[in-house]
Amino acid sequence: MLSYFKRKAVLFAALSLASPALGADLPAQKSPPPPPPPVFTWTGLYVGLNGGYTWAGSRPITISTVNILDHSPQRFGPASAAGATATVSARLDGFFSGGQLGYNWQFSDRLIVGLEADVQGLGVRGGNGQNSVYPANSNGTAGTSLKLDRDLEFLGTARGRLGYAITPTLMTYVTGGLAYGGANMSGAVSQSLRPGTLLSDTVRGDHFDILTGWTIGGGAEMALGRNLSAKLEYLYYELGELWLTNPSLQHKDALTRETVVADATAAHTRYNGHVIRAGLNYRFDFSIPERSGSAATPLFASPSFEAVARPRFDGWKFLVMPYLWAINLNGGMTLRGETVDVNATLIDAITRSSSFPLAFMGRAEASNGPFFAYGDMVWAQMRFAGSALSLRSPVADLAVSASVSGRLKTTMAIGEAGFGYELARWKLMSAPESFTAIDAYAGLRYVNMTVNLNADVVAAATSSQLGVSVVDGKSVLGTGTLWWIDPVIGLRMRHSFAPGSRFETRADIGGFGAGSKFSWQFYGGYSADFDVYNTRLTALIGYRALGMNFDKYVEGRENGMNLVIHGPVTGLGVKF
């Protein structure tokens, strides 16, 4: 028995000594390899800042003058017109800064498409002058001094981009699209006719307008991380020409004060140039798509267009949103048969208005399930003068050089109310929690505008149809109120990037002869929700445009308007 236990002990010891060698033949237990690093994607919504330098592509400013009246014994007319005709070279160079908002979609490993809008405050100015002496008949002379200036107050673009990723984090691109800018031109002409007793004053004029055109260029952008990227970009822009009609240049007899010599002047210049700038962009986390494995999934890579159930009837929700509308006016107003062209921008309102240049706007909306009701109100009072006004001539060939001392006061009240219904809701993009919805709405728009026009006009005019060559004066005075109610119908699109972050567009038409002849409206903007002390607030930024065509006849005289009111809006509201 003892020998049996000894044999068992020896066998157990042998197995124990052999176990390490046996274990070496088994596969080792290893931890799983780390996941590959995520691949960078350019897809996403971004906002940024930029700065750079711009220089003019075209420098000439040309002023042309035509003599329209010459009763002087010395026949100063031709020399007077020649002296006030010239071309000067004016720079339009300088530094600028601004901002941009855009969206990129990387739909393959190398290719990226995107949209970008930007605006830059320039304040770029340039000008030049000229002095001349022209001989006249009877040994007379016309001595003339000219000063012409031009400004580019701001420049903006809305462009498409097509990019190629040289490396995952370095992209080159070409870009092109719409360009717009706030252009201003001014001119001053002083002249002395000798010998003689003719007196003349220095005539000055200026004109501001928003010009539109096109732009094209290219650049490179490098990612500095998940959210930040830096870019270097070149653009060429073409905005077209701006024309300025100066007041008529008049020479009066020192004794009788009658106009003896008069010239009509007009100046024009082209706004185009080059831009080179650097920028820094920040991409929002919520807009960067989810990653799958080792590859980034573009936000639009697999659009499902899957229908999503409309919201249920679970109680009323309310939004109250006061916001400001920076109004620009373009078009014409007619009062008692007198039509005044109005091209007034926010720059005009700030520099030439004695009233607050921003309109107050308030919007309220109540929704329950797919139904919603809305109300909207605008009130504004504006006063414009100077280059914002010009009288429109009803005669086709009437050439007028007018000195207009005009004042236009407009008080407007616009109210809207209606109801709507959500037609459809679907998932358009693969990003979580996003959806797109289309709503239809109908309602009424009430417009009330009080116009007060006061203009003193001294003009030099020629017309072959009328057979006249005159220098005359005219005063236009009038006050009137226009009001009407339009039925409106429209569509609204809402896209939610993520809960509390959305983009919205609205477009409607109305009037149809029931109130105005025709009216239209467009709004596009971005809004985001956030909480402050347990209160849900909403901030928005966008752009609104409203066009109205209305007229009526009172005692045989036309009263009406054909206006486009437009400008950026920004606001802060509360939800409950």
BELJONOR-V480425 format. One record per residue. N is the residue number from 0. SS is DSSP state (h for helix, s for strand, l for the rest). NEAR is the number of other C-alpha atoms within 8 Angstrom. D_FIRST is the distance of its C-alpha to the first C-alpha in Angstrom with 2 decimals. Layout:
[[N,SS,NEAR,D_FIRST] [N,SS,NEAR,D_FIRST]]
//
This chain:
[[0,l,4,0.00] [1,h,5,3.78] [2,h,6,5.40] [3,h,7,5.09] [4,h,8,6.66] [5,h,8,8.81] [6,h,8,10.06] [7,h,8,11.04] [8,h,8,12.82] [9,h,8,14.64] [10,h,8,15.78] [11,h,8,17.07] [12,h,8,18.92] [13,h,8,20.47] [14,h,8,21.73] [15,h,7,23.15] [16,h,7,25.02] [17,h,8,26.38] [18,h,8,27.69] [19,h,7,31.05] [20,h,7,31.94] [21,h,8,31.25] [22,h,7,33.31] [23,h,7,36.23] [24,l,6,36.69] [25,l,6,37.41] [26,l,5,41.09] [27,l,4,42.17] [28,l,4,43.45] [29,l,4,47.16] [30,l,4,49.81] [31,l,4,52.77] [32,l,4,55.75] [33,l,4,58.66] [34,l,5,61.52] [35,l,6,64.49] [36,l,5,67.38] [37,l,9,70.01] [38,l,8,73.02] [39,l,8,76.35] [40,l,9,78.89] [41,l,8,82.62] [42,l,14,82.83] [43,s,13,84.09] [44,s,12,87.02] [45,s,11,88.36] [46,s,11,91.12] [47,s,11,92.45] [48,s,11,95.19] [49,s,12,97.29] [50,s,11,100.05] [51,s,11,102.16] [52,s,11,105.61] [53,s,13,108.21] [54,s,11,111.39] [55,s,12,114.23] [56,l,8,114.64] [57,l,8,118.33] [58,l,11,120.59] [59,s,10,124.14] [60,s,13,125.81] [61,s,11,129.06] [62,s,12,131.93] [63,s,10,134.76] [64,s,12,138.10] [65,s,8,140.98] [66,s,13,144.42] [67,s,13,145.47] [68,s,12,148.60] [69,s,11,151.22] [70,l,7,154.59] [71,l,9,155.06] [72,l,4,158.27] [73,l,8,156.25] [74,l,10,153.89] [75,l,15,150.74] [76,h,13,148.53] [77,h,9,147.19] [78,h,12,146.56] [79,h,15,144.88] [80,h,12,142.47] [81,h,9,141.78] [82,h,13,141.00] [83,l,14,138.40] [84,l,10,136.64] [85,s,9,133.88] [86,s,8,130.31] [87,s,11,128.20] [88,s,9,124.71] [89,l,12,122.24] [90,l,10,118.66] [91,l,14,115.95] [92,l,11,113.05] [93,s,10,110.63] [94,s,10,107.16] [95,s,12,105.52] [96,s,11,102.39] [97,s,11,100.97] [98,s,11,97.98] [99,s,12,96.34] [100,s,11,94.23] [101,s,11,92.42] [102,s,11,89.62] [103,s,12,87.63] [104,s,13,85.66] [105,s,14,83.39] [106,l,10,83.13] [107,l,6,81.43] [108,l,6,79.60] [109,l,9,82.94] [110,s,11,85.77] [111,s,16,86.92] [112,s,12,89.91] [113,s,11,91.32] [114,s,11,94.26] [115,s,12,95.67] [116,s,11,98.61] [117,s,11,99.97] [118,s,11,102.98] [119,s,11,104.29] [120,s,10,106.90] [121,s,12,109.15] [122,s,9,112.47] [123,s,11,113.46] [124,s,12,117.20] [125,s,11,119.80] [126,s,11,123.56] [127,s,10,126.68] [128,s,9,130.44] [129,s,9,133.65] [130,s,8,137.24] [131,s,8,140.13] [132,s,9,143.91] [133,s,11,145.57] [134,s,9,149.32] [135,l,13,151.33] [136,h,8,154.83] [137,h,5,157.82] [138,h,6,156.00] [139,l,12,153.44] [140,s,13,149.74] [141,s,16,146.57] [142,s,12,144.10] [143,s,14,140.62] [144,s,12,137.37] [145,s,12,134.14] [146,s,11,130.70] [147,s,13,127.85] [148,s,12,124.27] [149,s,13,121.14] [150,s,12,117.77] [151,s,14,114.41] [152,s,12,113.02] [153,s,12,109.70] [154,s,13,107.94] [155,s,11,105.24] [156,s,12,103.48] [157,s,11,101.38] [158,s,11,99.57] [159,s,11,96.97] [160,s,13,94.46] [161,s,11,92.62] [162,s,11,89.94] [163,s,10,87.66] [164,s,13,84.40] [165,s,9,84.36] [166,s,6,81.01] [167,l,10,79.13] [168,l,9,80.92] [169,s,11,84.30] [170,s,13,86.89] [171,s,12,90.40] [172,s,11,92.80] [173,s,11,96.32] [174,s,11,98.09] [175,s,11,101.37] [176,s,11,103.15] [177,s,11,105.69] [178,s,15,107.31] [179,s,13,109.57] [180,s,13,111.36] [181,s,12,113.83] [182,s,15,116.88] [183,s,13,119.96] [184,s,14,123.21] [185,s,12,126.26] [186,s,13,129.63] [187,s,11,132.75] [188,s,13,136.15] [189,s,11,139.18] [190,s,12,142.46] [191,s,9,145.93] [192,s,12,148.97] [193,s,8,151.79] [194,l,6,154.72] [195,l,5,155.41] [196,l,7,154.87] [197,s,10,151.75] [198,s,9,148.93] [199,s,11,145.27] [200,l,9,141.98] [201,l,9,138.55] [202,s,11,136.72] [203,s,10,132.98] [204,s,12,130.44] [205,s,11,126.70] [206,s,11,124.38] [207,s,12,120.66] [208,s,11,118.71] [209,s,9,115.17] [210,s,11,115.06] [211,s,10,112.47] [212,s,11,111.47] [213,s,12,108.47] [214,s,13,105.97] [215,s,11,103.68] [216,s,11,101.30] [217,s,11,97.78] [218,s,11,95.14] [219,s,11,91.56] [220,s,11,88.94] [221,s,10,85.70] [222,s,11,82.86] [223,l,8,81.97] [224,l,6,79.05] [225,l,7,78.13] [226,l,11,81.37] [227,s,11,83.83] [228,s,12,85.80] [229,s,12,88.88] [230,s,11,91.65] [231,s,11,94.73] [232,s,11,97.42] [233,s,11,100.91] [234,s,11,103.32] [235,s,11,106.88] [236,s,13,108.81] [237,s,11,112.14] [238,s,14,113.83] [239,s,10,117.35] [240,s,8,120.68] [241,s,13,122.01] [242,s,10,125.75] [243,s,12,127.88] [244,s,10,131.44] [245,l,16,133.25] [246,l,14,136.13] [247,l,14,139.45] [248,s,13,141.11] [249,s,11,144.56] [250,s,12,147.59] [251,s,13,150.21] [252,s,12,153.81] [253,l,8,154.11] [254,l,4,157.19] [255,l,6,156.65] [256,l,7,152.83] [257,l,6,152.87] [258,s,10,150.23] [259,s,13,151.86] [260,s,15,148.89] [261,s,16,145.47] [262,s,16,142.42] [263,s,15,139.28] [264,s,15,136.09] [265,s,11,132.55] [266,s,13,129.54] [267,s,11,126.27] [268,s,11,123.14] [269,s,12,119.88] [270,s,13,116.50] [271,s,12,113.83] [272,s,12,111.55] [273,s,12,108.23] [274,s,12,105.24] [275,s,11,102.32] [276,s,11,99.73] [277,s,11,96.22] [278,s,11,94.12] [279,s,11,90.87] [280,s,12,89.18] [281,s,10,86.56] [282,s,13,84.60] [283,l,10,83.56] [284,h,6,79.84] [285,h,7,80.41] [286,h,12,82.16] [287,l,12,79.49] [288,l,13,77.48] [289,l,7,73.75] [290,s,9,71.61] [291,s,7,69.29] [292,l,7,66.59] [293,l,10,68.13] [294,s,8,71.71] [295,s,13,74.31] [296,l,9,75.75] [297,l,11,79.54] [298,l,15,81.05] [299,l,10,83.04] [300,l,9,80.47] [301,l,7,79.72] [302,l,9,82.48] [303,l,8,81.40] [304,l,8,84.66] [305,s,7,82.55] [306,s,8,84.57] [307,l,8,83.61] [308,l,6,84.50] [309,l,9,87.55] [310,l,6,87.08] [311,l,7,87.10] [312,l,7,89.65] [313,l,6,87.84] [314,l,6,90.76] [315,l,7,93.47] [316,s,9,92.79] [317,s,10,95.60] [318,s,11,96.50] [319,s,11,99.45] [320,s,12,100.23] [321,s,11,103.25] [322,s,12,103.75] [323,s,11,106.41] [324,s,12,108.13] [325,s,12,109.76] [326,l,13,112.70] [327,s,11,114.52] [328,s,12,117.62] [329,s,11,118.89] [330,s,11,121.73] [331,s,11,125.14] [332,s,13,126.84] [333,s,12,130.22] [334,s,14,132.45] [335,l,9,135.94] [336,l,8,135.97] [337,s,9,134.92] [338,s,10,131.59] [339,s,11,129.63] [340,s,13,126.74] [341,s,12,123.87] [342,s,11,121.16] [343,s,14,119.58] [344,l,11,116.13] [345,h,10,114.11] [346,h,7,115.59] [347,h,12,119.07] [348,h,13,118.07] [349,h,9,116.84] [350,h,6,119.75] [351,h,10,122.60] [352,l,13,121.68] [353,l,6,122.63] [354,l,7,120.15] [355,l,9,116.37] [356,l,12,115.31] [357,s,9,112.14] [358,s,13,112.17] [359,s,11,110.13] [360,s,12,107.97] [361,s,11,105.83] [362,s,11,103.62] [363,s,11,101.87] [364,s,11,99.52] [365,s,11,97.84] [366,s,11,95.16] [367,s,12,93.20] [368,l,11,91.00] [369,l,11,92.98] [370,s,10,96.36] [371,s,12,98.05] [372,s,11,101.45] [373,s,12,102.97] [374,s,11,105.95] [375,s,11,107.24] [376,s,11,110.12] [377,s,12,111.85] [378,s,11,114.74] [379,s,10,116.32] [380,s,12,119.63] [381,s,13,120.57] [382,s,13,123.65] [383,s,14,124.28] [384,s,12,127.14] [385,h,10,128.15] [386,h,9,126.47] [387,h,13,124.50] [388,s,14,127.72] [389,s,9,130.06] [390,s,8,132.77] [391,l,7,132.43] [392,l,6,135.63] [393,l,4,136.53] [394,l,5,138.63] [395,l,5,136.72] [396,l,7,138.65] [397,l,10,139.40] [398,s,7,138.45] [399,s,9,138.03] [400,s,13,137.34] [401,s,12,136.89] [402,s,10,136.48] [403,s,12,134.59] [404,s,9,134.34] [405,s,11,132.08] [406,s,11,130.05] [407,s,12,127.80] [408,s,11,126.12] [409,s,11,123.67] [410,s,11,121.85] [411,s,12,119.29] [412,s,12,117.23] [413,s,11,114.77] [414,s,11,112.78] [415,s,12,110.30] [416,s,11,108.51] [417,s,11,106.60] [418,s,11,103.43] [419,s,11,100.79] [420,s,10,97.84] [421,s,12,94.69] [422,s,8,94.96] [423,s,9,91.62] [424,s,13,88.51] [425,s,12,85.99] [426,s,14,83.45] [427,l,12,85.15] [428,l,13,82.60] [429,l,13,78.85] [430,l,10,78.69] [431,l,5,76.98] [432,l,8,79.24] [433,l,14,82.40] [434,s,13,84.97] [435,s,12,88.59] [436,s,12,91.09] [437,s,12,94.66] [438,s,12,97.10] [439,s,12,100.65] [440,s,12,103.18] [441,s,11,106.85] [442,s,11,109.24] [443,s,11,112.51] [444,s,12,113.64] [445,s,12,116.56] [446,s,12,118.42] [447,s,11,121.20] [448,s,11,122.79] [449,s,11,125.80] [450,s,13,127.54] [451,s,11,130.14] [452,s,13,131.79] [453,s,11,134.29] [454,s,11,135.31] [455,s,11,138.33] [456,s,11,138.82] [457,s,11,141.15] [458,s,13,140.97] [459,s,16,142.61] [460,s,13,142.58] [461,s,12,143.92] [462,s,11,143.90] [463,l,8,145.76] [464,l,5,145.30] [465,l,5,146.99] [466,l,7,149.37] [467,s,8,148.72] [468,s,10,148.10] [469,s,9,147.87] [470,s,11,146.44] [471,s,7,146.07] [472,s,8,144.26] [473,s,7,142.49] [474,s,8,140.78] [475,s,9,138.11] [476,s,8,137.39] [477,s,10,135.45] [478,s,9,132.93] [479,s,8,131.18] [480,s,8,128.15] [481,s,10,126.20] [482,s,8,123.64] [483,s,9,121.93] [484,s,12,118.89] [485,s,14,116.78] [486,s,13,114.32] [487,s,12,111.18] [488,s,11,108.20] [489,s,11,105.21] [490,s,11,101.60] [491,s,12,98.87] [492,s,11,95.65] [493,s,11,92.79] [494,s,11,89.72] [495,s,13,86.86] [496,s,13,84.75] [497,s,10,82.40] [498,l,8,82.83] [499,l,9,85.86] [500,s,11,87.02] [501,s,13,89.57] [502,s,12,92.56] [503,s,12,95.51] [504,s,11,98.67] [505,s,12,101.56] [506,s,11,104.63] [507,s,11,107.47] [508,s,11,111.03] [509,s,11,113.85] [510,l,14,117.56] [511,l,11,118.62] [512,l,7,122.22] [513,l,9,121.42] [514,l,11,121.43] [515,l,15,121.40] [516,l,12,121.94] [517,s,12,118.33] [518,s,14,115.58] [519,s,11,112.08] [520,s,12,109.21] [521,s,11,105.98] [522,s,12,103.25] [523,s,11,100.03] [524,s,11,97.68] [525,s,11,94.21] [526,s,12,92.92] [527,s,10,89.79] [528,s,10,88.53] [529,s,8,87.17] [530,s,8,86.65] [531,s,7,88.51] [532,l,4,87.81] [533,l,5,86.38] [534,s,8,89.48] [535,s,11,89.18] [536,s,12,91.81] [537,s,13,92.85] [538,s,11,94.48] [539,s,12,96.32] [540,s,11,98.30] [541,s,11,100.29] [542,s,11,103.67] [543,s,12,106.23] [544,s,11,109.38] [545,s,11,112.01] [546,s,11,114.99] [547,s,13,118.07] [548,s,12,121.28] [549,s,11,123.86] [550,s,10,127.64] [551,s,7,130.47] [552,s,8,134.25] [553,s,8,136.27] [554,l,4,140.06] [555,l,5,139.76] [556,s,8,137.57] [557,s,13,133.99] [558,s,14,131.23] [559,s,12,127.63] [560,s,12,124.79] [561,s,11,122.46] [562,s,12,119.73] [563,s,11,116.12] [564,s,11,114.42] [565,s,12,111.15] [566,s,11,108.85] [567,s,11,105.37] [568,s,13,103.98] [569,s,11,101.41] [570,s,11,100.31] [571,s,11,97.85] [572,s,12,97.20] [573,s,11,95.04] [574,s,11,92.91] [575,l,6,92.25]]
//
